[in-house]
Amino acid sequence: MDAQHIHARNLLKLIRSRVEANEPPIVGYAVAATLMGLKGDAYARAMGQVCSRIDAASFVAGWPMLALHMVRKPDGGLNPASFDDPGWSAW
């Protein structure tokens, strides 16, 4: 697998272009990988990790969680595992 920071930068560029074009969220990590030119099924799990990195950086910067909003589960919903940690209870 390639370095996650490279995938994070590329996914962030993809998210930005979709936001600027007023396009809907991406539905599924495999779809996100495919849109980045990667083999979707092989990189789906890695895209989940990349989304977590983008959201952590967004949170620290005081921005909305960009990947959480723009990369959804295949059913279009938010990933409930994103808030599975007890540390989120205060939020």
MDTraj code that builds the backbone (N, CA, C; nanometers):
import mdtraj as md
import numpy as np

residues = "MET ASP ALA GLN HIS ILE HIS ALA ARG ASN LEU LEU LYS LEU ILE ARG SER ARG VAL GLU ALA ASN GLU PRO PRO ILE VAL GLY TYR ALA VAL ALA ALA THR LEU MET GLY LEU LYS GLY ASP ALA TYR ALA ARG ALA MET GLY GLN VAL CYS SER ARG ILE ASP ALA ALA SER PHE VAL ALA GLY TRP PRO MET LEU ALA LEU HIS MET VAL ARG LYS PRO ASP GLY GLY LEU ASN PRO ALA SER PHE ASP ASP PRO GLY TRP SER ALA TRP".split()
xyz = np.array([
    [0.0840, -0.1185, 0.0000],
    [0.0000, 0.0000, 0.0000],
    [0.0888, 0.1253, 0.0000],
    [0.0349, 0.2288, -0.0572],
    [0.1058, 0.3560, -0.0613],
    [0.0914, 0.4278, 0.0722],
    [0.1668, 0.5341, 0.0878],
    [0.1623, 0.6122, 0.2111],
    [0.0262, 0.6797, 0.2264],
    [-0.0304, 0.6699, 0.3472],
    [-0.1635, 0.7253, 0.3709],
    [-0.1666, 0.8769, 0.3558],
    [-0.0573, 0.9447, 0.3868],
    [-0.0609, 1.0902, 0.3742],
    [-0.0768, 1.1329, 0.2280],
    [-0.0266, 1.0527, 0.1358],
    [-0.0447, 1.0837, -0.0063],
    [-0.1912, 1.0636, -0.0447],
    [-0.2499, 0.9532, 0.0015],
    [-0.3913, 0.9300, -0.0260],
    [-0.4779, 1.0366, 0.0403],
    [-0.4397, 1.0805, 0.1595],
    [-0.5167, 1.1839, 0.2289],
    [-0.5164, 1.3142, 0.1494],
    [-0.4015, 1.3524, 0.0986],
    [-0.3940, 1.4749, 0.0167],
    [-0.4775, 1.4607, -0.1090],
    [-0.4707, 1.3446, -0.1733],
    [-0.5476, 1.3235, -0.2963],
    [-0.6978, 1.3197, -0.2692],
    [-0.7373, 1.2553, -0.1593],
    [-0.8792, 1.2519, -0.1259],
    [-0.9286, 1.3910, -0.0890],
    [-0.8476, 1.4671, -0.0197],
    [-0.8864, 1.6033, 0.0149],
    [-0.9056, 1.6885, -0.1105],
    [-0.8203, 1.6696, -0.2102],
    [-0.8372, 1.7399, -0.3382],
    [-0.9687, 1.6988, -0.4041],
    [-0.9986, 1.5695, -0.4001],
    [-1.1237, 1.5195, -0.4581],
    [-1.2437, 1.5783, -0.3845],
    [-1.2391, 1.5798, -0.2523],
    [-1.3485, 1.6370, -0.1732],
    [-1.3664, 1.7847, -0.2072],
    [-1.2552, 1.8558, -0.2145],
    [-1.2624, 1.9984, -0.2466],
    [-1.3269, 2.0209, -0.3829],
    [-1.2863, 1.9450, -0.4819],
    [-1.3431, 1.9638, -0.6160],
    [-1.4921, 1.9315, -0.6165],
    [-1.5338, 1.8315, -0.5397],
    [-1.6765, 1.7968, -0.5331],
    [-1.7565, 1.9055, -0.4613],
    [-1.6996, 1.9628, -0.3554],
    [-1.7680, 2.0710, -0.2839],
    [-1.7809, 2.1925, -0.3750],
    [-1.6723, 2.2281, -0.4424],
    [-1.6751, 2.3446, -0.5317],
    [-1.7727, 2.3261, -0.6476],
    [-1.7895, 2.2015, -0.6929],
    [-1.8822, 2.1723, -0.8040],
    [-2.0241, 2.1441, -0.7529],
    [-2.0442, 2.1566, -0.6207],
    [-2.1746, 2.1305, -0.5594],
    [-2.2250, 1.9893, -0.5895],
    [-2.1329, 1.8937, -0.5854],
    [-2.1674, 1.7540, -0.6099],
    [-2.2013, 1.6856, -0.4775],
    [-2.2798, 1.5790, -0.4829],
    [-2.3190, 1.5100, -0.3593],
    [-2.2019, 1.4326, -0.2989],
    [-2.2194, 1.3882, -0.1733],
    [-2.1148, 1.3077, -0.1102],
    [-2.0873, 1.1783, -0.1870],
    [-1.9695, 1.1262, -0.1689],
    [-1.9293, 0.9973, -0.2252],
    [-1.9903, 0.8896, -0.1359],
    [-2.0482, 0.7873, -0.1951],
    [-2.1113, 0.6824, -0.1146],
    [-2.0253, 0.5563, -0.1163],
    [-1.9442, 0.5408, -0.0136],
    [-1.8620, 0.4214, 0.0030],
    [-1.7142, 0.4487, -0.0118],
    [-1.6375, 0.3837, 0.0751],
    [-1.4924, 0.3973, 0.0686],
    [-1.4369, 0.3397, -0.0605],
    [-1.4954, 0.2306, -0.1103],
    [-1.4486, 0.1709, -0.2353],
    [-1.4710, 0.2674, -0.3518],
    [-1.5822, 0.3384, -0.3501],
    [-1.6098, 0.4371, -0.4548],
    [-1.5082, 0.5508, -0.4468],
    [-1.4772, 0.5955, -0.3252],
    [-1.3764, 0.7005, -0.3084],
    [-1.2426, 0.6552, -0.3670],
    [-1.2046, 0.5323, -0.3373],
    [-1.0788, 0.4792, -0.3904],
    [-1.0816, 0.4753, -0.5424],
    [-1.1920, 0.4292, -0.5979],
    [-1.2047, 0.4212, -0.7440],
    [-1.1955, 0.5598, -0.8074],
    [-1.2598, 0.6583, -0.7479],
    [-1.2543, 0.7952, -0.8009],
    [-1.1136, 0.8526, -0.7961],
    [-1.0301, 0.7971, -0.7073],
    [-0.8905, 0.8406, -0.6980],
    [-0.7990, 0.7586, -0.7883],
    [-0.8579, 0.6677, -0.8668],
    [-0.7784, 0.5880, -0.9592],
    [-0.7194, 0.4627, -0.8977],
    [-0.7700, 0.4214, -0.7801],
    [-0.7212, 0.3015, -0.7128],
    [-0.8212, 0.1881, -0.7306],
    [-0.7784, 0.0664, -0.7011],
    [-0.8697, -0.0475, -0.7052],
    [-0.9617, -0.0385, -0.5846],
    [-1.0888, -0.0122, -0.6102],
    [-1.1851, 0.0169, -0.5051],
    [-1.1879, -0.0818, -0.3916],
    [-1.2116, -0.2097, -0.4205],
    [-1.2242, -0.3091, -0.3138],
    [-1.0933, -0.3275, -0.2377],
    [-0.9821, -0.3184, -0.3062],
    [-0.8523, -0.3380, -0.2417],
    [-0.8154, -0.2216, -0.1495],
    [-0.8670, -0.1029, -0.1769],
    [-0.8305, 0.0164, -0.1005],
    [-0.9431, 0.0690, -0.0125],
    [-1.0560, 0.0000, -0.0053],
    [-1.1696, 0.0505, 0.0719],
    [-1.1328, 0.0710, 0.2188],
    [-1.0705, -0.0269, 0.2802],
    [-1.0332, -0.0152, 0.4219],
    [-0.9321, 0.0980, 0.4420],
    [-0.8377, 0.1096, 0.3506],
    [-0.7392, 0.2172, 0.3591],
    [-0.8068, 0.3539, 0.3479],
    [-0.9114, 0.3643, 0.2655],
    [-0.9836, 0.4907, 0.2524],
    [-1.0536, 0.5267, 0.3828],
    [-1.1014, 0.4278, 0.4561],
    [-1.1591, 0.4548, 0.5871],
    [-1.0570, 0.5170, 0.6804],
    [-0.9359, 0.4656, 0.6778],
    [-0.8286, 0.5201, 0.7617],
    [-0.7894, 0.6599, 0.7157],
    [-0.7864, 0.6789, 0.5845],
    [-0.7540, 0.8105, 0.5290],
    [-0.8607, 0.9121, 0.5708],
    [-0.9865, 0.8724, 0.5653],
    [-1.0951, 0.9618, 0.6079],
    [-1.0783, 0.9991, 0.7546],
    [-1.0382, 0.9040, 0.8366],
    [-1.0152, 0.9331, 0.9783],
    [-0.9040, 1.0356, 0.9966],
    [-0.7999, 1.0257, 0.9177],
    [-0.6900, 1.1225, 0.9265],
    [-0.7367, 1.2623, 0.8862],
    [-0.8138, 1.2698, 0.7783],
    [-0.8649, 1.3999, 0.7328],
    [-0.9565, 1.4599, 0.8389],
    [-1.0437, 1.3775, 0.8967],
    [-1.1359, 1.4288, 0.9984],
    [-1.0635, 1.4709, 1.1250],
    [-0.9603, 1.3998, 1.1637],
    [-0.8828, 1.4398, 1.2816],
    [-0.8170, 1.5754, 1.2574],
    [-0.7595, 1.5932, 1.1405],
    [-0.6972, 1.7213, 1.1068],
    [-0.8018, 1.8325, 1.1000],
    [-0.9179, 1.8013, 1.0441],
    [-1.0266, 1.8997, 1.0363],
    [-1.0697, 1.9425, 1.1760],
    [-1.0853, 1.8454, 1.2647],
    [-1.1285, 1.8729, 1.4018],
    [-1.0283, 1.9628, 1.4735],
    [-0.9005, 1.9295, 1.4614],
    [-0.7961, 2.0089, 1.5267],
    [-0.7935, 2.1518, 1.4716],
    [-0.8209, 2.1662, 1.3426],
    [-0.8208, 2.2979, 1.2794],
    [-0.9480, 2.3771, 1.3083],
    [-1.0458, 2.3122, 1.3733],
    [-1.1717, 2.3807, 1.4012],
    [-1.2662, 2.3817, 1.2830],
    [-1.2421, 2.2967, 1.1848],
    [-1.3280, 2.2869, 1.0662],
    [-1.4311, 2.1763, 1.0867],
    [-1.5334, 2.1759, 1.0047],
    [-1.6243, 2.0607, 1.0055],
    [-1.5481, 1.9352, 0.9629],
    [-1.5963, 1.8211, 1.0020],
    [-1.5307, 1.6946, 0.9655],
    [-1.5602, 1.6667, 0.8174],
    [-1.4682, 1.7087, 0.7327],
    [-1.4896, 1.7079, 0.5885],
    [-1.5165, 1.5692, 0.5316],
    [-1.4322, 1.4733, 0.5674],
    [-1.4488, 1.3392, 0.5106],
    [-1.5742, 1.2713, 0.5642],
    [-1.6070, 1.2957, 0.6905],
    [-1.7278, 1.2357, 0.7472],
    [-1.8501, 1.2791, 0.6678],
    [-1.8522, 1.4054, 0.6282],
    [-1.9662, 1.4557, 0.5525],
    [-1.9623, 1.4124, 0.4056],
    [-1.8436, 1.4151, 0.3450],
    [-1.8344, 1.3951, 0.1999],
    [-1.8077, 1.2522, 0.1560],
    [-1.7755, 1.1608, 0.2469],
    [-1.7573, 1.0196, 0.2119],
    [-1.8490, 0.9404, 0.3049],
    [-1.9596, 0.8920, 0.2502],
    [-2.0627, 0.8265, 0.3303],
    [-2.0571, 0.6752, 0.3154],
    [-2.1349, 0.6081, 0.3997],
    [-2.1516, 0.4634, 0.3866],
    [-2.2272, 0.4362, 0.2568],
    [-2.2201, 0.3137, 0.2062],
    [-2.2910, 0.2831, 0.0815],
    [-2.4413, 0.3144, 0.0857],
    [-2.5019, 0.3130, 0.2055],
    [-2.6444, 0.3469, 0.2151],
    [-2.6676, 0.4970, 0.2244],
    [-2.5597, 0.5769, 0.2195],
    [-2.5709, 0.7220, 0.2242],
    [-2.5631, 0.7806, 0.3635],
    [-2.5594, 0.6959, 0.4658],
    [-2.5543, 0.7439, 0.6044],
    [-2.4125, 0.7713, 0.6513],
    [-2.4049, 0.8290, 0.7715],
    [-2.2749, 0.8527, 0.8344],
    [-2.2244, 0.7253, 0.8972],
    [-2.0939, 0.7127, 0.9069],
    [-2.0334, 0.5963, 0.9683],
    [-2.0473, 0.6067, 1.1204],
    [-2.1308, 0.5213, 1.1834],
    [-2.1497, 0.5327, 1.3281],
    [-2.0227, 0.5021, 1.4081],
    [-1.9303, 0.4279, 1.3496],
    [-1.8053, 0.3972, 1.4197],
    [-1.7191, 0.5221, 1.4381],
    [-1.7507, 0.6281, 1.3653],
    [-1.6748, 0.7521, 1.3799],
    [-1.6897, 0.8123, 1.5187],
    [-1.7987, 0.7794, 1.5875],
    [-1.8247, 0.8361, 1.7193],
    [-1.8396, 0.7281, 1.8249],
    [-1.7741, 0.6148, 1.8045],
    [-1.7860, 0.5000, 1.8922],
    [-1.7042, 0.5137, 2.0204],
    [-1.6115, 0.6058, 2.0245],
    [-1.5235, 0.6238, 2.1391],
    [-1.5939, 0.7039, 2.2487],
    [-1.5770, 0.6644, 2.3758],
    [-1.6413, 0.7372, 2.4852],
    [-1.5996, 0.8852, 2.4933],
    [-1.4873, 0.9192, 2.4361],
    [-1.4411, 1.0572, 2.4380],
    [-1.5353, 1.1534, 2.3671],
    [-1.6212, 1.1023, 2.2810],
    [-1.7147, 1.1866, 2.2070],
    [-1.8398, 1.2193, 2.2880],
    [-1.8590, 1.1558, 2.4028],
    [-1.9835, 1.1743, 2.4769],
    [-2.0068, 1.3208, 2.5151],
    [-1.9017, 1.3954, 2.5377],
    [-1.9173, 1.5369, 2.5732],
    [-1.9625, 1.6220, 2.4546],
    [-1.9461, 1.5728, 2.3349],
    [-1.9815, 1.6476, 2.2151],
    [-2.1198, 1.6126, 2.1701],
])
top = md.Topology()
chain = top.add_chain()
for i, resn in enumerate(residues, 1):
    res = top.add_residue(resn, chain, resSeq=i)
    for name in ("N", "CA", "C"):
        top.add_atom(name, md.element.get_by_symbol(name[0]), res)
traj = md.Trajectory(xyz[None], top)
